[in-house]
Amino acid sequence: MGYRCGPMSPEPAPPRLRRAYFECRYGQLHVHNAIPAGGGFDELTTMVCLHASSNTGRVFLELSRILGASRSVYCPDTPGCGESDAPPGQLSASAYAEALGDFLDAMRFRQIDLLGVHSGAALAAELAIARPKVVRRLVMVGAPALDAEQRRSYRDLSAPEGTPRGAAWARAAVIDWDGDTRLPLVKQPLLVLRPRDNFWEAGGRVTRLVSAARVVDLPDHDKHILEKAPALVAKQVSAFLA
C-alpha cells in the first residue's frame, strides 16, 4: 500500500549540551554550550548569550535546547559570576565586554549573533559596538536603557541581601552604563523583547535611541520569561535572525 502523501520532515535531533572552560584576561571563563547533533557546514550563525547579573549561563539551558538544534549556542558565566573566575575588582560594562571578547578571539568566531538579558544586554551592546564586523545581529531581553534619574534611583537601592560579590559588581556595571550615549552607537539590526520586568519602562526608550530597533512588547511575561516561555523567546529570536 502506497503512502497517500509524502513523508513528514523529521524533527531535528536535540543538540549536544556541554560545558567547558576558556581563558580570558581574568582567568578561566566557564561556558555552557549547545552543539547541533549533526554539525557540518549547514549550521546557522553561532549565537552567544549573556545572562543578567542575578543569573548564570545556565539560565539559557532550555532556550539552548531549542536554538541549539540548528546553531551552536554559547552561554558564558560573566567573570565573577557562576563558575567563572572573578576580576580583581568592579568593572565597567565595556571592561566586561573586553573579557568576553577574549573568548570570541579564542574561538576564532568569524561572525556571531548576540543575545543579552538585563545587564547582559549592556555587555552585548558593548561587544556589538567594539566588534561591528563580528557581531551580525543583536537581541536584548529587557533593555537597560535607563535614563539619568533611573540610574540614580537604582544606585540608592542596595543589592538584595545575599547577592554574591560578582553579581553585585555586574549589577553596578549596568546601573552605571549610559545607554543614552552607547545605544546610538549600535549599528547592527536590534531586536528588543520587552517583558514586564524591572526594565519595562527603560525598554520603551530604545526606539528613541536606535530608530531602526524592533521592539516586541510581552506584557504577559515577567523577568522569568527564559525559564517559563523559552519557546516564545526562541520563536521571536529565530524569526529575527533568519
Solvent accessible surface area in square Angstrom, and as a share of the most:
residue,aa,sasa,rsa
1,M,242,1.08
2,G,64,0.61
3,Y,206,0.78
4,R,244,0.89
5,C,99,0.59
6,G,53,0.51
7,P,133,0.84
8,M,176,0.78
9,S,101,0.65
10,P,122,0.77
11,E,151,0.68
12,P,91,0.57
13,A,56,0.43
14,P,109,0.68
15,P,15,0.10
16,R,104,0.38
17,L,55,0.27
18,R,126,0.46
19,R,133,0.48
20,A,39,0.30
21,Y,102,0.39
22,F,46,0.19
23,E,115,0.51
24,C,16,0.10
25,R,133,0.48
26,Y,49,0.19
27,G,25,0.24
28,Q,81,0.36
29,L,0,0.00
30,H,3,0.01
31,V,0,0.00
32,H,26,0.11
33,N,15,0.08
34,A,0,0.00
35,I,43,0.22
36,P,7,0.04
37,A,48,0.37
38,G,75,0.72
39,G,18,0.17
40,G,59,0.56
41,F,218,0.91
42,D,122,0.63
43,E,55,0.25
44,L,96,0.48
45,T,34,0.20
46,T,22,0.13
47,M,0,0.00
48,V,3,0.01
49,C,0,0.00
50,L,1,0.01
51,H,3,0.01
52,A,6,0.04
53,S,20,0.13
54,S,97,0.62
55,N,56,0.29
56,T,43,0.25
57,G,1,0.01
58,R,130,0.48
59,V,23,0.13
60,F,1,0.00
61,L,57,0.28
62,E,74,0.33
63,L,1,0.01
64,S,6,0.04
65,R,110,0.40
66,I,76,0.39
67,L,6,0.03
68,G,0,0.00
69,A,26,0.20
70,S,50,0.33
71,R,7,0.02
72,S,11,0.07
73,V,1,0.01
74,Y,22,0.08
75,C,2,0.01
76,P,1,0.01
77,D,2,0.01
78,T,3,0.02
79,P,0,0.00
80,G,18,0.17
81,C,7,0.04
82,G,51,0.49
83,E,90,0.40
84,S,10,0.06
85,D,65,0.34
86,A,45,0.35
87,P,4,0.03
88,P,124,0.78
89,G,23,0.22
90,Q,98,0.43
91,L,25,0.12
92,S,61,0.39
93,A,5,0.04
94,S,49,0.31
95,A,21,0.16
96,Y,1,0.00
97,A,4,0.03
98,E,92,0.41
99,A,0,0.00
100,L,3,0.02
101,G,0,0.00
102,D,30,0.16
103,F,1,0.00
104,L,5,0.03
105,D,80,0.42
106,A,61,0.48
107,M,57,0.25
108,R,208,0.76
109,F,36,0.15
110,R,223,0.82
111,Q,86,0.38
112,I,0,0.00
113,D,0,0.00
114,L,0,0.00
115,L,0,0.00
116,G,0,0.00
117,V,12,0.07
118,H,26,0.12
119,S,7,0.04
120,G,0,0.00
121,A,0,0.00
122,A,0,0.00
123,L,7,0.04
124,A,0,0.00
125,A,0,0.00
126,E,8,0.03
127,L,3,0.01
128,A,1,0.01
129,I,38,0.19
130,A,73,0.57
131,R,62,0.23
132,P,83,0.52
133,K,181,0.77
134,V,30,0.17
135,V,2,0.01
136,R,65,0.24
137,R,61,0.22
138,L,0,0.00
139,V,0,0.00
140,M,0,0.00
141,V,3,0.02
142,G,1,0.01
143,A,0,0.00
144,P,0,0.00
145,A,0,0.00
146,L,3,0.02
147,D,43,0.22
148,A,48,0.38
149,E,116,0.52
150,Q,43,0.19
151,R,31,0.11
152,R,137,0.50
153,S,58,0.38
154,Y,49,0.19
155,R,122,0.45
156,D,123,0.64
157,L,111,0.55
158,S,104,0.67
159,A,32,0.25
160,P,97,0.61
161,E,183,0.82
162,G,72,0.69
163,T,43,0.25
164,P,92,0.58
165,R,155,0.57
166,G,6,0.06
167,A,10,0.08
168,A,30,0.23
169,W,39,0.14
170,A,6,0.04
171,R,49,0.18
172,A,25,0.20
173,A,4,0.03
174,V,8,0.05
175,I,8,0.04
176,D,76,0.40
177,W,12,0.04
178,D,44,0.23
179,G,0,0.00
180,D,51,0.26
181,T,80,0.47
182,R,73,0.27
183,L,0,0.00
184,P,51,0.32
185,L,81,0.40
186,V,6,0.03
187,K,160,0.68
188,Q,17,0.08
189,P,62,0.39
190,L,4,0.02
191,L,0,0.00
192,V,0,0.00
193,L,0,0.00
194,R,34,0.12
195,P,1,0.00
196,R,129,0.47
197,D,20,0.11
198,N,106,0.54
199,F,15,0.06
200,W,44,0.16
201,E,123,0.55
202,A,2,0.01
203,G,0,0.00
204,G,30,0.28
205,R,35,0.13
206,V,0,0.00
207,T,60,0.35
208,R,180,0.66
209,L,33,0.16
210,V,16,0.09
211,S,106,0.69
212,A,94,0.73
213,A,12,0.09
214,R,117,0.43
215,V,45,0.26
216,V,25,0.14
217,D,72,0.37
218,L,18,0.09
219,P,65,0.41
220,D,132,0.69
221,H,55,0.25
222,D,54,0.28
223,K,119,0.50
224,H,72,0.32
225,I,3,0.02
226,L,7,0.04
227,E,84,0.38
228,K,144,0.61
229,A,15,0.12
230,P,24,0.15
231,A,66,0.51
232,L,51,0.25
233,V,0,0.00
234,A,4,0.03
235,K,146,0.62
236,Q,35,0.15
237,V,0,0.00
238,S,47,0.30
239,A,69,0.54
240,F,21,0.09
241,L,5,0.02
242,A,107,0.83
